[in-house]
Amino acid sequence: MKLGYKTAWALLLFSVVLAFALIFIPVYLIQPFAAQSVKAVEISYLLKNWSPLITLSMALVAIALSAFIWLRSKRWFGKTAVVLPLILIAIFTWFARQNHFEWMFNPLGGAQFARASEIDFLSDNEMVLAVKVNGEAVAYPVTLMAYHHIAHDVVGGVPITATY
């Protein structure tokens, strides 16, 4: 079977849409302050794990298809039109290698902690996430964690990541 000009365009656009879907679906499923199901999280992490390889494959396919279209185009518009899908797929391929979950859930970095008796910004009935490791206990206020969702810390000599 011989690849035609219109088929090459259809495959090029399909590769761009597929690369976009690999990026967009996890971002859509994992939204800050929205309810998430176990299945949505599983799908998101599956796509996040495979998206770097698949988008790279789609980028290589897009380059080959763009070269095919470029060589067979008779008009300047046909030649220059292949640039936009290449730019888009390059952006999606780059984005697949970013930790956009961390962008959405801004980690609490460089957190400083104090003894409960030394603080005045929590009431006695304030909810906290409590962690105890090797005899050392810490508590992360839920009001703080509701925004950051992630806190990196060392508790009892063990590096931890607390999430909410």
C-alpha positions, 0 to 999 in steps of 0.5 A: 500500500502506497502512502498518499498525501491526504493519508499522510496529513491524517496520520500527522494530525492523528499523532498530534492529537494522540500526543495531546491526549496523553498530556491532557487526560492526566491533567484533566483527571487529576485536578486540585480541589476536585474529587478523584477516583482510584481508577482516574489516578491509576489511568493518570499515572499509567499515561504519565509513565508511558507518555515520554516514550509514546510522545517521542515515537509520535514526534519521530513519526511526525517528522517523517510524515512532515518530510513526506508532505513537504517533498510532495507539496506543490504549493508554499502553503502545503510546505509551511503548514507542516510546521505547526503540527511539528511545533505542537508535537515538540511542545507535547513531547517536552511537556510529557517529560515535566512533572506537571502534577507537581506544578498543580500541587505546589509542594511545601518546600523548605518547611519549618516546624515548631513545637506545638507549645510554641505556635499560636496559629492553630486552634485546639480542634484544628485537623492535622496529618500526623506522622510518627517515625522512630519515636519522632512525631510531627503534625502538618495542619490540614489548612496548609496541606489543602493548598500544597498537598505535598510536604517533603520532610525528614522524620526520625531520620527518614525522608518522607513525603506527606500528602493530602 
